[in-house]
Amino acid sequence: MSDPAECPDDGYEFQGPARIPGPRGAADDLPPEAAPRLPGPPPSHDVLKSLLGAWALSACSADETRAVEEHLTECAPCAEEALRLRDAVGLLHPEESLDLNPLLRSRVLEGCLGKRPARIPVPVWANPYDTEAARLDALLRDFGDSEWHTPVRLKWFEEERRQSRRTTVAGVIGHLLTVDGLIATALGLDDPLGPDAPVHPTARTEQFWDSAPHPITRQVREPWREQGHTLVRTVSFAGRGVAELAVDYGDFSLPLGDAFLERAFECWVHAWDIAEAVDYPYDPPSGANLHRMIDLAARLLPGALAERRRSGLASPARTLVTAGSPGRTLHLEIEGSGGGTWDIALDSPAAATSREHTVAQIALDGVEFCQLAAGHISPEEAAAGQHGDREAIRDVLFAAASLSRL
């Protein structure tokens, strides 16, 4: 495979999809010239309000659906009532699996958010991704062709040592596009790599890089950004319970809410890689968003520690702990913006943490902890304040580094 950073730019342009369409067969995916229109003047507010119940049940005709959804972009009371009715409909079928098809109307959502400020709020757990993608896009906006081919060194931690891979700015955005596609498929949207794409993030990235016979160019920015917009719009309209939808990463899965936080973290980390490559300053996320990312990493630590223990890379559990019972605990204190305190179960992910069973304490700056979790610094380089069981401290620091990947 040729290295993306070493190939000359001969004018090749990325030919991937410029948008992620809604589900096949959705009325809103008809081309504008094929879309039927209601005859005569547009329906009144009262008529459209009376159709909200049928709309929530997906019982409207194509004409009625189009008229109601255009009305929702203009009328805040009706938009709020539509949200309430849609959530109520979801409660009528608790025994069924989550079915998002009636809600995945990407073209309507584009119009809703393009005409005026959104009246349908973005879920709190999707805000960090929305923000970090926008910040990265702002960094990319003024890049010239030569900057898109700037070499970037991606770093992560694997098999007890740091790993790295050389690509370009455009290659990094292609990497984000392909891994974000895991969320797209979980939501019933099209995979940017096609229906037979691998699930594992590394395999997806390698397939994307290998499939381009020439260097990836700045043309990758548009499908990446469009996919990000579509993901946020889709979950904003998806209603109650969507945060628990499972996203498959191959070796593991995450609830959709945590997957969005993971993608926000990756977006920030790789924006940092790009900014470093082009010698441009780049600030950490806001305190609230950084706290959510740190919280996700802290919640994943017991599972990562258990996985390393199964692989013989961490010390064995000191005691056998039944699920829910208190066990050995490490107290993690993250300082600075986005910081807080977390108690980490050491002997089993299912064990309860306990102040009485705390055997060690680690104190780290928030950004430095994120650098460790991203594989940008090694556990030995982490300037941690440490107290207590040295073996437990080492195991947790290495478990944090093992959260990273290409």
HUVEN-V860841 format. One record per residue. N is the residue number from 1. RES is the residue in one letter. PHI is phi in whole degrees, -180 to 180 (NA if undefined). D_CENTER is the distance of its C-alpha to the mean C-alpha in Angstrom with 2 decimals. Layout:
BEGIN
n=N res=RES phi=PHI d_center=D_CENTER
n=N res=RES phi=PHI d_center=D_CENTER
END
This chain:
BEGIN
n=1 res=M phi=NA d_center=28.08
n=2 res=S phi=-78 d_center=28.57
n=3 res=D phi=-75 d_center=26.61
n=4 res=P phi=-59 d_center=24.66
n=5 res=A phi=-80 d_center=26.06
n=6 res=E phi=-103 d_center=29.61
n=7 res=C phi=-92 d_center=30.09
n=8 res=P phi=-72 d_center=31.93
n=9 res=D phi=-88 d_center=30.59
n=10 res=D phi=-112 d_center=32.88
n=11 res=G phi=94 d_center=31.32
n=12 res=Y phi=-61 d_center=28.86
n=13 res=E phi=-121 d_center=26.19
n=14 res=F phi=-62 d_center=22.88
n=15 res=Q phi=-107 d_center=23.63
n=16 res=G phi=-70 d_center=20.25
n=17 res=P phi=-66 d_center=19.54
n=18 res=A phi=-85 d_center=19.45
n=19 res=R phi=-151 d_center=17.73
n=20 res=I phi=-101 d_center=15.96
n=21 res=P phi=-71 d_center=18.84
n=22 res=G phi=-74 d_center=19.05
n=23 res=P phi=-62 d_center=20.49
n=24 res=R phi=-60 d_center=23.78
n=25 res=G phi=93 d_center=26.73
n=26 res=A phi=-67 d_center=25.16
n=27 res=A phi=-63 d_center=27.81
n=28 res=D phi=-79 d_center=25.59
n=29 res=D phi=-97 d_center=25.12
n=30 res=L phi=-69 d_center=28.87
n=31 res=P phi=-63 d_center=29.98
n=32 res=P phi=-53 d_center=31.47
n=33 res=E phi=-72 d_center=34.99
n=34 res=A phi=-96 d_center=34.71
n=35 res=A phi=-78 d_center=33.43
n=36 res=P phi=-69 d_center=36.36
n=37 res=R phi=-122 d_center=37.30
n=38 res=L phi=-68 d_center=39.12
n=39 res=P phi=-71 d_center=42.74
n=40 res=G phi=77 d_center=44.36
n=41 res=P phi=-68 d_center=42.91
n=42 res=P phi=-64 d_center=39.38
n=43 res=P phi=-60 d_center=39.39
n=44 res=S phi=-75 d_center=40.04
n=45 res=H phi=-57 d_center=37.71
n=46 res=D phi=-64 d_center=39.54
n=47 res=V phi=-64 d_center=39.21
n=48 res=L phi=-66 d_center=35.48
n=49 res=K phi=-63 d_center=35.04
n=50 res=S phi=-69 d_center=37.06
n=51 res=L phi=-90 d_center=34.69
n=52 res=L phi=-61 d_center=31.55
n=53 res=G phi=-63 d_center=32.31
n=54 res=A phi=-65 d_center=32.77
n=55 res=W phi=-62 d_center=29.60
n=56 res=A phi=-62 d_center=27.58
n=57 res=L phi=-89 d_center=29.29
n=58 res=S phi=59 d_center=28.62
n=59 res=A phi=-106 d_center=32.41
n=60 res=C phi=-81 d_center=32.98
n=61 res=S phi=-71 d_center=34.31
n=62 res=A phi=-61 d_center=32.41
n=63 res=D phi=-63 d_center=34.53
n=64 res=E phi=-66 d_center=33.97
n=65 res=T phi=-60 d_center=30.21
n=66 res=R phi=-63 d_center=30.08
n=67 res=A phi=-66 d_center=32.43
n=68 res=V phi=-64 d_center=30.61
n=69 res=E phi=-71 d_center=27.18
n=70 res=E phi=-67 d_center=28.87
n=71 res=H phi=-67 d_center=30.59
n=72 res=L phi=-66 d_center=27.42
n=73 res=T phi=-77 d_center=26.38
n=74 res=E phi=-113 d_center=29.73
n=75 res=C phi=-122 d_center=30.56
n=76 res=A phi=-64 d_center=28.64
n=77 res=P phi=-59 d_center=30.75
n=78 res=C phi=-68 d_center=30.18
n=79 res=A phi=-63 d_center=26.40
n=80 res=E phi=-67 d_center=26.43
n=81 res=E phi=-65 d_center=28.82
n=82 res=A phi=-62 d_center=26.72
n=83 res=L phi=-62 d_center=23.75
n=84 res=R phi=-63 d_center=26.25
n=85 res=L phi=-65 d_center=27.83
n=86 res=R phi=-64 d_center=24.64
n=87 res=D phi=-66 d_center=23.69
n=88 res=A phi=-64 d_center=27.31
n=89 res=V phi=-62 d_center=27.23
n=90 res=G phi=-61 d_center=24.29
n=91 res=L phi=-74 d_center=26.55
n=92 res=L phi=-73 d_center=29.36
n=93 res=H phi=-129 d_center=27.79
n=94 res=P phi=-66 d_center=26.37
n=95 res=E phi=-82 d_center=27.57
n=96 res=E phi=-93 d_center=25.55
n=97 res=S phi=-70 d_center=22.08
n=98 res=L phi=-61 d_center=19.47
n=99 res=D phi=-119 d_center=20.42
n=100 res=L phi=-95 d_center=18.33
n=101 res=N phi=-53 d_center=20.62
n=102 res=P phi=-65 d_center=22.69
n=103 res=L phi=-100 d_center=19.75
n=104 res=L phi=-87 d_center=18.01
n=105 res=R phi=-115 d_center=20.25
n=106 res=S phi=-62 d_center=18.31
n=107 res=R phi=-69 d_center=21.50
n=108 res=V phi=-65 d_center=22.60
n=109 res=L phi=-65 d_center=19.41
n=110 res=E phi=-58 d_center=19.79
n=111 res=G phi=-66 d_center=23.31
n=112 res=C phi=-60 d_center=22.51
n=113 res=L phi=-83 d_center=20.19
n=114 res=G phi=-86 d_center=22.33
n=115 res=K phi=-81 d_center=25.66
n=116 res=R phi=-161 d_center=25.12
n=117 res=P phi=-56 d_center=22.78
n=118 res=A phi=-65 d_center=20.53
n=119 res=R phi=-99 d_center=22.37
n=120 res=I phi=-94 d_center=19.59
n=121 res=P phi=-70 d_center=17.41
n=122 res=V phi=-77 d_center=13.65
n=123 res=P phi=-56 d_center=12.65
n=124 res=V phi=-56 d_center=12.72
n=125 res=W phi=-74 d_center=9.51
n=126 res=A phi=-95 d_center=7.71
n=127 res=N phi=-60 d_center=10.06
n=128 res=P phi=-59 d_center=8.68
n=129 res=Y phi=-64 d_center=5.90
n=130 res=D phi=-58 d_center=8.94
n=131 res=T phi=-70 d_center=11.24
n=132 res=E phi=-69 d_center=10.02
n=133 res=A phi=-65 d_center=9.70
n=134 res=A phi=-67 d_center=13.11
n=135 res=R phi=-66 d_center=14.54
n=136 res=L phi=-65 d_center=13.90
n=137 res=D phi=-62 d_center=15.34
n=138 res=A phi=-64 d_center=18.26
n=139 res=L phi=-65 d_center=18.95
n=140 res=L phi=-79 d_center=19.13
n=141 res=R phi=-55 d_center=21.19
n=142 res=D phi=-102 d_center=24.53
n=143 res=F phi=-70 d_center=24.21
n=144 res=G phi=-84 d_center=27.21
n=145 res=D phi=-57 d_center=27.47
n=146 res=S phi=-66 d_center=28.55
n=147 res=E phi=-68 d_center=25.60
n=148 res=W phi=-66 d_center=23.17
n=149 res=H phi=-102 d_center=25.16
n=150 res=T phi=-63 d_center=25.13
n=151 res=P phi=-63 d_center=24.62
n=152 res=V phi=-129 d_center=21.56
n=153 res=R phi=-102 d_center=21.62
n=154 res=L phi=-85 d_center=18.41
n=155 res=K phi=-128 d_center=19.07
n=156 res=W phi=-156 d_center=18.13
n=157 res=F phi=-117 d_center=20.30
n=158 res=E phi=-156 d_center=21.79
n=159 res=E phi=53 d_center=25.17
n=160 res=E phi=68 d_center=26.29
n=161 res=R phi=-152 d_center=25.95
n=162 res=R phi=-75 d_center=23.76
n=163 res=Q phi=-117 d_center=22.78
n=164 res=S phi=-150 d_center=22.16
n=165 res=R phi=-148 d_center=21.82
n=166 res=R phi=-93 d_center=23.14
n=167 res=T phi=-144 d_center=21.58
n=168 res=T phi=-126 d_center=21.57
n=169 res=V phi=-55 d_center=19.52
n=170 res=A phi=-63 d_center=19.17
n=171 res=G phi=-64 d_center=18.30
n=172 res=V phi=-64 d_center=15.35
n=173 res=I phi=-66 d_center=13.95
n=174 res=G phi=-62 d_center=14.82
n=175 res=H phi=-61 d_center=12.93
n=176 res=L phi=-63 d_center=9.61
n=177 res=L phi=-59 d_center=10.75
n=178 res=T phi=-71 d_center=11.63
n=179 res=V phi=-76 d_center=8.75
n=180 res=D phi=-59 d_center=6.37
n=181 res=G phi=-62 d_center=9.54
n=182 res=L phi=-64 d_center=9.02
n=183 res=I phi=-70 d_center=7.08
n=184 res=A phi=-57 d_center=9.91
n=185 res=T phi=-67 d_center=12.50
n=186 res=A phi=-64 d_center=11.64
n=187 res=L phi=-91 d_center=12.28
n=188 res=G phi=85 d_center=15.41
n=189 res=L phi=-90 d_center=14.66
n=190 res=D phi=-71 d_center=16.05
n=191 res=D phi=-79 d_center=14.66
n=192 res=P phi=-63 d_center=15.15
n=193 res=L phi=-95 d_center=17.12
n=194 res=G phi=101 d_center=19.25
n=195 res=P phi=-69 d_center=20.06
n=196 res=D phi=-104 d_center=21.25
n=197 res=A phi=-73 d_center=18.43
n=198 res=P phi=-67 d_center=17.81
n=199 res=V phi=-95 d_center=15.02
n=200 res=H phi=-64 d_center=14.86
n=201 res=P phi=-56 d_center=12.45
n=202 res=T phi=-66 d_center=15.61
n=203 res=A phi=-63 d_center=17.76
n=204 res=R phi=-64 d_center=15.55
n=205 res=T phi=-64 d_center=15.64
n=206 res=E phi=-61 d_center=19.35
n=207 res=Q phi=-63 d_center=20.08
n=208 res=F phi=-64 d_center=18.64
n=209 res=W phi=-65 d_center=20.62
n=210 res=D phi=-70 d_center=23.65
n=211 res=S phi=-77 d_center=23.77
n=212 res=A phi=-95 d_center=24.49
n=213 res=P phi=-72 d_center=28.23
n=214 res=H phi=-128 d_center=28.18
n=215 res=P phi=-58 d_center=25.95
n=216 res=I phi=-69 d_center=22.68
n=217 res=T phi=-112 d_center=23.37
n=218 res=R phi=-62 d_center=21.93
n=219 res=Q phi=-64 d_center=21.68
n=220 res=V phi=-71 d_center=18.21
n=221 res=R phi=-62 d_center=16.92
n=222 res=E phi=-63 d_center=17.68
n=223 res=P phi=-65 d_center=15.83
n=224 res=W phi=-62 d_center=12.62
n=225 res=R phi=-69 d_center=13.00
n=226 res=E phi=-65 d_center=14.27
n=227 res=Q phi=-63 d_center=11.48
n=228 res=G phi=-61 d_center=9.02
n=229 res=H phi=-59 d_center=11.85
n=230 res=T phi=-65 d_center=12.32
n=231 res=L phi=-61 d_center=9.01
n=232 res=V phi=-67 d_center=9.63
n=233 res=R phi=-63 d_center=13.27
n=234 res=T phi=-63 d_center=13.07
n=235 res=V phi=-71 d_center=11.55
n=236 res=S phi=-66 d_center=13.93
n=237 res=F phi=-98 d_center=16.76
n=238 res=A phi=-79 d_center=15.87
n=239 res=G phi=87 d_center=17.76
n=240 res=R phi=-64 d_center=18.28
n=241 res=G phi=93 d_center=16.86
n=242 res=V phi=-67 d_center=13.76
n=243 res=A phi=-63 d_center=11.62
n=244 res=E phi=-92 d_center=13.56
n=245 res=L phi=-60 d_center=12.93
n=246 res=A phi=-79 d_center=12.43
n=247 res=V phi=-113 d_center=9.94
n=248 res=D phi=-86 d_center=12.24
n=249 res=Y phi=-107 d_center=11.68
n=250 res=G phi=90 d_center=15.45
n=251 res=D phi=-80 d_center=16.71
n=252 res=F phi=-159 d_center=14.78
n=253 res=S phi=-135 d_center=12.54
n=254 res=L phi=-132 d_center=10.27
n=255 res=P phi=-60 d_center=10.54
n=256 res=L phi=-55 d_center=8.04
n=257 res=G phi=-60 d_center=8.09
n=258 res=D phi=-72 d_center=7.51
n=259 res=A phi=-63 d_center=4.74
n=260 res=F phi=-64 d_center=2.88
n=261 res=L phi=-66 d_center=5.21
n=262 res=E phi=-61 d_center=5.06
n=263 res=R phi=-70 d_center=2.91
n=264 res=A phi=-63 d_center=5.22
n=265 res=F phi=-62 d_center=7.75
n=266 res=E phi=-63 d_center=7.89
n=267 res=C phi=-62 d_center=8.27
n=268 res=W phi=-66 d_center=10.92
n=269 res=V phi=-60 d_center=12.54
n=270 res=H phi=-76 d_center=13.07
n=271 res=A phi=-63 d_center=14.25
n=272 res=W phi=-62 d_center=16.60
n=273 res=D phi=-59 d_center=17.75
n=274 res=I phi=-66 d_center=18.56
n=275 res=A phi=-61 d_center=20.31
n=276 res=E phi=-65 d_center=22.30
n=277 res=A phi=-67 d_center=23.35
n=278 res=V phi=-100 d_center=24.71
n=279 res=D phi=59 d_center=26.13
n=280 res=Y phi=-130 d_center=24.38
n=281 res=P phi=-69 d_center=23.51
n=282 res=Y phi=-145 d_center=19.94
n=283 res=D phi=-82 d_center=19.42
n=284 res=P phi=-67 d_center=16.99
n=285 res=P phi=-63 d_center=14.69
n=286 res=S phi=-61 d_center=16.73
n=287 res=G phi=-57 d_center=18.11
n=288 res=A phi=-65 d_center=16.34
n=289 res=N phi=-70 d_center=12.78
n=290 res=L phi=-64 d_center=13.95
n=291 res=H phi=-61 d_center=15.48
n=292 res=R phi=-65 d_center=12.42
n=293 res=M phi=-66 d_center=10.79
n=294 res=I phi=-64 d_center=14.29
n=295 res=D phi=-61 d_center=14.71
n=296 res=L phi=-61 d_center=11.90
n=297 res=A phi=-61 d_center=13.59
n=298 res=A phi=-64 d_center=16.93
n=299 res=R phi=-69 d_center=16.28
n=300 res=L phi=-84 d_center=15.38
n=301 res=L phi=-61 d_center=18.56
n=302 res=P phi=-59 d_center=21.15
n=303 res=G phi=-66 d_center=19.61
n=304 res=A phi=-65 d_center=19.27
n=305 res=L phi=-65 d_center=22.84
n=306 res=A phi=-65 d_center=24.11
n=307 res=E phi=-64 d_center=22.74
n=308 res=R phi=-66 d_center=24.49
n=309 res=R phi=-66 d_center=27.56
n=310 res=R phi=-64 d_center=27.71
n=311 res=S phi=-88 d_center=27.64
n=312 res=G phi=77 d_center=30.44
n=313 res=L phi=-99 d_center=28.51
n=314 res=A phi=-130 d_center=28.84
n=315 res=S phi=-64 d_center=31.95
n=316 res=P phi=-67 d_center=32.80
n=317 res=A phi=-61 d_center=32.42
n=318 res=R phi=-77 d_center=35.46
n=319 res=T phi=-136 d_center=35.90
n=320 res=L phi=-87 d_center=35.08
n=321 res=V phi=-121 d_center=33.18
n=322 res=T phi=-75 d_center=32.91
n=323 res=A phi=-56 d_center=29.76
n=324 res=G phi=88 d_center=29.76
n=325 res=S phi=-87 d_center=32.54
n=326 res=P phi=-68 d_center=32.35
n=327 res=G phi=-140 d_center=32.01
n=328 res=R phi=-57 d_center=31.83
n=329 res=T phi=-133 d_center=29.33
n=330 res=L phi=-111 d_center=27.98
n=331 res=H phi=-94 d_center=27.43
n=332 res=L phi=-104 d_center=24.59
n=333 res=E phi=-117 d_center=25.10
n=334 res=I phi=-105 d_center=22.64
n=335 res=E phi=-101 d_center=24.55
n=336 res=G phi=87 d_center=23.96
n=337 res=S phi=-60 d_center=21.45
n=338 res=G phi=83 d_center=18.67
n=339 res=G phi=-78 d_center=20.89
n=340 res=G phi=164 d_center=22.29
n=341 res=T phi=-128 d_center=23.74
n=342 res=W phi=-140 d_center=22.55
n=343 res=D phi=-105 d_center=24.82
n=344 res=I phi=-109 d_center=23.83
n=345 res=A phi=-72 d_center=25.66
n=346 res=L phi=-96 d_center=27.36
n=347 res=D phi=-93 d_center=29.26
n=348 res=S phi=-164 d_center=26.96
n=349 res=P phi=-60 d_center=23.47
n=350 res=A phi=-88 d_center=25.44
n=351 res=A phi=-75 d_center=27.90
n=352 res=A phi=-87 d_center=28.15
n=353 res=T phi=-82 d_center=28.18
n=354 res=S phi=-152 d_center=31.47
n=355 res=R phi=-64 d_center=32.98
n=356 res=E phi=-69 d_center=36.21
n=357 res=H phi=-103 d_center=34.64
n=358 res=T phi=-71 d_center=32.80
n=359 res=V phi=-113 d_center=33.94
n=360 res=A phi=-159 d_center=31.97
n=361 res=Q phi=-141 d_center=30.09
n=362 res=I phi=-126 d_center=27.73
n=363 res=A phi=-122 d_center=27.15
n=364 res=L phi=-141 d_center=24.67
n=365 res=D phi=-67 d_center=23.51
n=366 res=G phi=-60 d_center=19.90
n=367 res=V phi=-67 d_center=19.06
n=368 res=E phi=-67 d_center=21.09
n=369 res=F phi=-62 d_center=19.31
n=370 res=C phi=-66 d_center=15.95
n=371 res=Q phi=-61 d_center=17.95
n=372 res=L phi=-66 d_center=19.21
n=373 res=A phi=-67 d_center=15.93
n=374 res=A phi=-89 d_center=14.82
n=375 res=G phi=79 d_center=18.22
n=376 res=H phi=-84 d_center=19.66
n=377 res=I phi=-132 d_center=22.56
n=378 res=S phi=-87 d_center=24.34
n=379 res=P phi=-57 d_center=25.25
n=380 res=E phi=-67 d_center=28.77
n=381 res=E phi=-86 d_center=27.75
n=382 res=A phi=-68 d_center=25.92
n=383 res=A phi=-82 d_center=28.44
n=384 res=A phi=-93 d_center=28.16
n=385 res=G phi=-77 d_center=30.78
n=386 res=Q phi=-126 d_center=31.80
n=387 res=H phi=-150 d_center=34.23
n=388 res=G phi=107 d_center=35.36
n=389 res=D phi=-60 d_center=34.80
n=390 res=R phi=-67 d_center=34.08
n=391 res=E phi=-66 d_center=32.95
n=392 res=A phi=-65 d_center=30.32
n=393 res=I phi=-63 d_center=29.07
n=394 res=R phi=-61 d_center=28.84
n=395 res=D phi=-60 d_center=27.02
n=396 res=V phi=-72 d_center=24.29
n=397 res=L phi=-64 d_center=23.88
n=398 res=F phi=-70 d_center=23.64
n=399 res=A phi=-64 d_center=21.19
n=400 res=A phi=-63 d_center=18.89
n=401 res=A phi=-65 d_center=19.32
n=402 res=S phi=-71 d_center=18.70
n=403 res=L phi=-69 d_center=15.04
n=404 res=S phi=-79 d_center=14.61
n=405 res=R phi=-165 d_center=14.68
n=406 res=L phi=-61 d_center=14.98
END
